[in-house]
Amino acid sequence: MHETQRTANLLGATALALTDLTLGDVTTAAGLSASGAAALVTLSANPGVSVTELGRRVGLTQSAAARMVDSLEADGLVERRSTPVSRKLSAVHPTPAGQRSTQRLLAARANPLADVVASLDAEDQRALAGVLPKVLSRLYERIGDAQYMCRLCDRTCCKAGAACPVGEAERQQHEISG
C-alpha cells in the first residue's frame, strides 16, 4: 500500500512540474494565455469549428470563448468566417500568423518534455512508452473528452507509428455505449 501511495505522489509531483514547465514555455512562446494557446492548437487540427465548440474543447464557457476569440482575432491569429448554413453562425479558422504561432508553441511544449524523456536510458524510455497509453486510457475514463485532453497535443507526432491512446479510448467508449 505504501509503495502505491509513494508512486502516486511521485506521479503527482511529476505531472505538476511538467505542467508548469510546458505551460510556462508555451504561453511565453505564443504570448498567449494557456486557453488561447490551446485554441490555436485545436484550430490547427480542426479549423472551422464554432466559438462554442472551440470553448468546449479548451474548457471555456461560451462567453469566455467568445472573448478569447475576439482577442485572438484582434492579434491577427484567427478569423471568423460565415458558415454556409447561416450568416449568423461563424466558424473560426487560424490565419497564417496563427499557424506560425501554433508551430512555435508546439515546439516550446515539446522541449521540456523531450528533455525529460532524453534523461532516461533506452530501456526506461520503452517502459514509459508502454505505461503512458494505459495511464491516458484511464484518464479518458475519468475525463471523457479526447478533444479536451489533447488540446495542447502535437497530433502529428502522436499518430506517427501508432494510434493515439486517447483517441483509441474514445473509440472504445463509443463502441460500448453505441
N, C-alpha and C positions, 0 to 999 in steps of 0.2 A: 504493500500500500504506500509506504513512504517513497519508494522509487517512482511510482506513478505520479505522486504529488510533486516530487522534485522535477521529474521530466516535464510535467505540465507547467510548473513555474519557470523552468528554463525556456520552454517554448513561448510562454507569455512575454518574457523579457526579450527574447529574440524577435518576436513579432512586433513588439512596440518599438524597439530600437531600429529595426529595418523600416518600419512605417515612418518613423521620424526622419531617418536619413533620406528615404526615397521621396517623401512628400516635400521635404525641405529643398532637395535638389530640383525636383520637378517644378515647384512653384517659383523658384529662383530663375530657372532656365526659361520658363514661359512668361514670367512676370504676371502670373495669374493666381487666383485662388485655387485651392485643390479642386473645387467643383468646376471651375472654369477650365482647368486642365483636363479633368475627366470628360467634360463636354466635348472638347476638341478631339480627344482620343476616340470617344464614342462616335462622333460625327465622321471621323476619318474612316471608321469601319462601316458605318451605316449612315451615309449622308441622306438628307431629305426627311428626317423624322420631324414630327411636330414639336413645338415647345413643350407641350405637356408630356409627351413621350420621352423627350430628352431629359426633362426633370425627373421623371420616374426612374430612368436608367442611371442617373447620377445621384439620386436620393434627395431631390428637392421638391418642394411643393410647386404647384403651377405658377403661383405668383412670384416665388423666388426664382424659378427657372426663367420666367419672362424678364425679370430684372437682370439676370445673368446674361441672357441672350442679348438684351439691349446693350449691356456693357461690352460683350464680345463683338457685337456689330459696330459699336462706336470705335472700337480699336481696330476695325477692319479685318477681323479674324473669321467672322461668319457673315452670312447674308440670308435674309428671309426671301423665299420665293413663293408666289401664289401656287396653289396646287390646282391640278386640272379639275378636281371635284368642286371646289368653291374658291372664289376670290378672297373670301373672308379667312379661309384656312391658309396657313403658310407652313412651308417646310424649311427647315434650317439646313444650310449647307456651309461647309468650310470654304473660305476663299483660298487662293494660292498662298497668301500670307499665313492663314490659319493652318494650312497643310505643312508649311515650313516650320511653324511653331510647334506643331504636333511632333514632327521628326526630332526637333531639339529636345522636347520634353521627354519623349520616349528614350532618347539616348541618355538623358540625365537620370531617368528612372533606372535604366539598365546598369549604370556604373556602380553604384554601391552594392547592388545585388550580385553582379558578376564578380566584384571584388571579394565578397564573402564566399561565393562558391569556389573561386580560384584558390582560396586559402585551404581548401580541403584537398586531400590526395584523391587520386582517381577512384579508388575503392569507395571512399566516403561520398564522393560525388554521385557514383552509381547508386549507392544506398539511399541518398537523399532523393535522387530522381525516382526511385522506386516507392518511396514513402509519400512524397508530396501529392501524387494523384489520389491516394487514399484519403489523405487529410482534406484535400479540396472537395472530394466527393462527400465526405462527412459534413463539411461546412455548407455545401449546397443543400443538404438535407435540412439544415437549420435555417439558412437564409432564403433558399428557394427562388433565387433570381440570378440567372447567369449574367445577364446584362449588367446588373449592379455589381456583382462580384468581379467582373472583368473590366470595369470602367476605366482602369488605367493600364490594361494589359496591352502588350505588343502582340496583337493577334497573329501577325505573320510568323513570328518566331514560335508561338505556341502550337501552331498547326503543322509546323515543319516536322515531318517524320513520324508523327503520331497524332491521334485525335486529342483535342483539348479535353482534359478530365472534367472540367466544369460543364462544358457542352455535352459531354457524354452522360454525366449525371442528370442533366436536364432532360435529355432524350429518354433515358431510362425511366425517369419520373413520369414523363408524358405517356410512355407506353403502359405503365402500371395504372395511371389514372384515366387513360383514354381508352 
